[in-house]
Amino acid sequence: MKMWSGRIRQPLDGEFEKWQRSFPFDKRLLGEELAASRAHALALQKLGVLSATEYASVLVGLEKIARNPADLMHDEEAEDIHHFVEKHLVAFIGDTGYKLHSGRSRNEQIATDLRLYVRSTASTIRGLTLELAEVFTNRAGRADEAAMPAYTHLQRAEPVLVAHWLLAYAEMFLRDASRLSSCMERLDACPLGSGAIAGATLPLDREAVAHELGFAAPTANSIDATSDRDFLLEFVQVLSIFGVHLSRWAEEFTLFATQEYGFVRLPERYSTGSSAMPQKQNPDSLELVRGKSARLIGAATTLLTAMKGLPLAYNKDMQETQEPVFDAADTALGMLRVALGFMREVEFDLERMQAAAQSSFMNAMAAATYLVLKGVPFRHAHEFVASAVRVCLARACELQDLSLLELKGISPKFEDDFYSHLTLQSVLNCHDVAGGTAPAQVQRALEQVRRRISALKGVAHASA
């Protein structure tokens, strides 16, 4: 029996019936649907709509569905997960199963199921994201004071500690974890009791139902509760930003693994070979992470487009918001697990990175700062050092290779102590500000990031 069959007497067109079913994909919400059904059954029992015996029978029936879902999931008739549960509940316990739909609507059911799904999935992704930030932080700690070139416009700019570079990614992932936390805070309200649009027709204890399902409170407005999909939009938007971060990481590590850079040695367990060229080791894991970020961005675009023209409250279009959310969550989880494994095994050629940090005039900014400290306006200092670089380019040498006489020909402010300001250690140390790459600052940053990760993990455990 269809849940809506009282009004429609003609059988549905076969193709349309198959086409409009959501059960093939929303069956993954079975756990959430069963949890919400248990909470609703308790509310009905408290009202006397279900007797104590009927309530116990409903719980037994729901447990039977939960215990053997694989045996039931090949249902070719269930329209959606709500119809599926009602159908099999009735099969297990008889007509009492139909009573469970008293005082509720599928509009509020799907809104509740999706909130439960996002809450759980966001929590899992948040935990793995913190784990990824921790892996980057641990690798940063192991890099000690090794240096590397930092790039702007893909051109060598200034030397930084390898640890400083890796901590930049940790910061990105900590922001992603924070966004997921914020998303979970805003969805922390229960739609059950909202009815189809105007509120339940039975005096349900919505506060009790909300708390039974672990929500902070019931939703404030029944129209908004059944039509709201902001939490889906926000969740997938957060995942799309996270995907961009992972894509940037994958792009950079792909570049750094090339022979032209040679900073990174790809782990074989996360690489493939070429069917034609025997010497190849391809970064397929990184390339797929980079590619799959497009799916997250596409899911976010799909959701925004699906919702942008819908009048209040529920519309069947909203069924189309489910698959992009499921796909985005699955994609993000897959990307996360690959990134975690890759980062635990990847090797860095710290010697090559250190050598690269000491060529290509990467001490030029420090050279200009030297003149600034001698009282030269920065614009003039910039010009003087640029002139020195041009001389070096003509002679194929570095700034420290120019004689003091040559330097004084550019500016009389150059003195013998200039050369000590050009060493790698001096260049790193001159960035001795909060957030800078001076070794002492990076050590502080490492300790701070570790504390932040630990605190965020503690928050996650407390709310679990």
N, C-alpha and C positions, 0 to 999 in steps of 0.2 A: 504494500500500500504506500502511495506517495504521501508525504507529510502535508501536501497542499491539495489533495485530490478531490476534496468536497466541491469545489467550484468548477473545476475543469472536468468535463465528461468525455470528451474525445481523447483517444489515446494519442500520445505525442508522436510526431513523425520520427521514425526510427533513427535517421541520421541526426536530426536535431537533438533527440534525447541523448544520444551518445556524445554529441559535440558539446552539450551544455553541462555535462557531468563534471564535478570537481573532485570526485572521490579518487580518481587515479593519482592526484597529487596531494590533496588535503588529508589523505589517509595517514600521512606522517604526523598529523595532529592528534592521533588516537590517545596518547597519554594525557595530553592537555584536555581533550574532550571528556575523558573519563574522570579526571580530577574535578573539572567544573561540574560534571553531572553528580558526583558524590556530594559536593558542597550544596548544590541545588536540592538534592534529595533530602539532605539534613534540614534545610530551610523549610521544605514542604512538610516534613515530619513534625517540626516545631509548630507549624500552623494547623496541623491536624488533617491536611490534605492527604497525607500518607499516614496510615496507622503504623504502629511500631513493627507489626509483622510485615506490612508491605515495604516499609523502609529497609528492614533486614533483607527482604527478598530482592529488592533493587540492588543492594550492595553485593549480594551473592551473584546476581546476574552480571553486574559490571565487572566483578572479579573474574568471572568465567571468560568474559570477552578479553580482559587484560592478560589472562593466563595463556590463551592459545590464539593470539592474533594472527599468526601465519596461516592457521587453518581457515581463517575467515576472510582474509584480505583479498581473496580472488573473487570477491563479490561482483557480479556483473550487473546487478540491479541497483545497488546503493547509489543514490544521487550525490551525496556528499558524506562527510564523516558523521554528521549529526543523524542523517537518515540511517547510516550503517549501524550506529550504536543503538538507536531505537529499534531497528528491525531485529537485531540479534538479541537485544534485551527481551523483547516480546517473545522471541523464539525460545528463550531460556526460562522465562518466568510467567509467560502468559500476558493477559490484558493489563495487568498491573504495570507493565512496562510502559504502556501508553500514558499513564498518569504522570510520568516524569516530566512530560512537556508542559504540564500545567504551570501557568504563570511565567512562561519564558518564550522567547522567539529565537529563530536561527540567527537573526541579525545581531542579537547580543551574544549568542553563543560563539559565533566566529570571531567577533571582536575580542571576546575573552580568551578564546583559544590562542589567537595570534599574539595577544599580550603575554600570555604565559610562555609561548614559544620564544618570542623575542627576548623576554627576561632571562630565560634559561640559556639560550644560545649566546646572547650578548655576554653573559657571565662567563661562559666557557671561552669565548674568543678573548675577552678581557684577560682572563687568567693566562692564556697562551701568549698574549701580547706582552704581558709583564714578564713572562718567562723569556721571551725573545729579547726584551730590553736587558734582562739580566745576563743573557748569553753575550750580548754585545759588550756589556760592562765588564764581564769576566775576561773576555778577549782583550779588552782595553787594558785591564790590569796586567795581563801577561805580556803585553807589548813593552812594558817598562817605559824607558825614555827614548825608544827608537823614534826617528823622525821620518817624514815623508813630504813630498810636495803637496801643497793644497792648490786647487785650480780655480780660476775664474775664467769664463768664456772658453773652457777647456784648454787654457794656457797656464803654464806654471806661474804661480803668483808668489806665495810665501811658504816657507817650511812650517809645518805643524807637527806635533807629536802624533804618532799613529793612534795613540789612546784618545787624543782630542778628536780626531776624525771619527773613530768608532763611537764615541760618546754622543756625537751629533745625531747618529741614528737612534741611540737610546732615548734621546730627548724626543724625537719624533714619535717613537712608539709609546712613550709615557703620555704624550698628548692624546694619542689614539685611545689609550686605556682610560684616560680622563673623560674623553668624549663618550665612550661607551657607558661610563658610570653616570654621566649626566642624562644620557638617553634613558637609562634604566630608572632614574629618579622620576622622569616625566611620565613614564608609562605606568607608574606604580599606583594605579587606580583600577578598580574592578567594574566592568560594565554590567555584570549580572544584576538583574532587577530593573534594567532599562526597557525591557519589553521590545516590541518591534520598533517603536519610535517615541511613545508617550510615557513610558514607564510601565512597570508590571501592574497587572490587574489584581494581583493578590498582595496583601500587606507583608511582603517578605522583609526579613531583617537583613538589609543590605550590608550593614556594618559587619554583622557576624559572618555573612557569606564572604565578604572581602577578606576578613582576617583568616578565615578558614583556608583561603587560597594564597595567603601570604602577601596580600596587597595592603598598603597603608590605609586605604579608605575606598569607598565606592566612588564612582564617577559622579560629577556634580550635575550633569545635564543629560537627560536621556537621548535627546536628539544628537548632541555631540558624541555621546558614547557609542551610538550605533553607526555614525558616519565618520568618526575620526580614524584616520590612518596616518596621522602625523608620526606616530611612533615607528611605523614601518619606513616612512620617508626618511626620518632622522637616522634610524638604524642603518639603512643602506647607504645614506650619504656618508655616515661615519666610516662604513666599510670601504666606500669608494676613495675617501681620503687616505685611509690605511693602505689601500691598494696602490695609490700613487706613491706613497712612501716606499712600499716594497718594490715597486717598479723602478724607482730611482736607485734603490740599493742594487737591484739586479742589473741595471744598466751600468752602474759604476763598476761592479765586480766583474761584469763581462769585459769591459774595457781593460781593467787592471789585470785580467787573466791572459790578455793577448801577449805575444812575444814582444810587441812594441813597448808595452809597459813592463810586464813581468813582475808585478808586485804581488800577485796572488797565484797560488797553485790550486787548481780545481781538485776537489775530492772526487776520486774515481766513482764512489758510490752515488754521486749526484751528477755524473757526466755520461755521455754516450760517445760512440765512435762513428766513423763514416763508413758507409757500405762500399764506397769507392776508393777513399784515400786512407791507407792503413795507418798513417801517422797521426790522424786527427783525434783530438779529445775535445768534444763539443760541450759547451755550457748549457745543455738543454734545460736543466732545472731552472736556471736563471732566466732563460728566454721564455719559458712557459710562465713563470711568475710575472714577467714583464707583460706577456700577452694576456694573461688572465685578468690583469688589472682592468683591461678594457671591458670585461664582462661585468665587473662591479660598477664601473661608470655607466655602462649600458643599462644595468638594472635600476640605478638611481634615476636615470632619464626616463625609463619606462614608467616607473611609479609616479613621477611628477606629471608626466603626460596623461596617464590614466586618471589622475585625480583632479586635474586642473579645471575641468568643466562640469563637475558633477554637482547637481543641486542636493540639498539636504533631503532625506538622510541616507538610508541605504539604497544602493543601486547595484544591479547585477554586474556592472563594470568592475566593481570592487573585487570580484572573484579573480580578475586578472592581476591583482596586486600580489597574490600569494606566490605564484611560481617564481617571479623575480626575486622575492625575498628568500625563498628556499635556496634558489640557485646561488644567490650572493653569499649566503651563509656557508653553504657547502664549499664554494670557491674560496672564500676567505680562510676557512679552516684548512683546506688543502694547501694553500699558499703558505700559511703559517707553519704547518708541520714540515714542509720542505725547507723553508727558510731556517727553522730551528736546527734541523739535521745538518744542513749545509754549513751553517755558521759554527757548529760544534767541531766540524771536521776540516774546514778550509785552513790552508797554511799560507802564511805571509812570508815573502822574501824580505825580511827586515833589513838585510845588508844592502840589497838593491834599492830599497826605498830610502835608506839613509844616504846612500851615495847620490841618488837623484835629488835629494833635498839640499845638496851642496853645490849645485851647478845651475846654469841658466839665469844668473843674476837674481837668485831668490833672496839675496841679502840687500837688494836695492832699496827697499823701504826702510830697512834699518840704517842704511847709509844716509838717506835723506833725514832720518830722525837724528842721526849724529850731528848733522849740520844745524838742525833746529835747536838742539841743545847747546850749540855754539852761538846761538843768537841770530841765525839766518832765518828769514821768513820762509815758511814751508814752500810757497810757490817758487821762490828762488832756489831753495834746496832741491826741490823736485827737478828743476831745469838743470842744475849743476850735475846731479847724479845721472840724469838722462844723457847729458853730454859725455860723461865718463863712460856710460854704457855704449854709446856710439863708437867711442875710441876702441873699446874692448871688442866690439863686433868686427871692426876693421882689422884688428890684430888677432882675433880668435882666442881671446883670453878672458879671464874673469876680473871683477873689480879689484880683488886683492892682489892681482898680478901687476897692476899699474904702480909705477914708482911715485914716491911722494912729490917729486918734481913735476911729474905729469899732472898729478892731482892739483897741485898749487897753481898750475897754469889754468886750471878751470875755476878754482876758488882758493883764495889765501886762507880760508878757514880750515882747510884740511891740515891735520897735524899727524905726528907719529902714532898717536893713540887711535887713529882711525882704523887701523888694521885689526885691532883687538875687538872692534865692534862688528866685524864682518864674519867672525866664526859662527858656526852653526849654534853653539851653545849660547853665544851672546844674542844672536838673532831671536832665538826662542825666548830667552829671558827678558828681552825688551818688551814682550807682550804680557807683562806682569800685572794684569787687571782681572777682575772677576769675569769669568767666561773666556779668558784668553788662554793661549797655548803654552805659556811659561810652565815648566815642569811642576813648580810648587802649586800653581793654580789648577793644573790638571789633576794633581793628586787630591786636592780639596774637592774638585768636581766629582772624582771617582767615589769618594767617601759619601758625598751628598746624594749622588744618584743611588748608591747602594741603600742608603737610609730611606730614600723616597720609595724605592721598589719594595723594601721590607714593610714600610708603613702601608702602602697600597695593597700589598698582599694580605696584611692584617685586616684591613677594611673588608676585603673580599671574604675572608674567613668569618669575620664577625657577622656579615649579612647572609652567609650561606645557611 
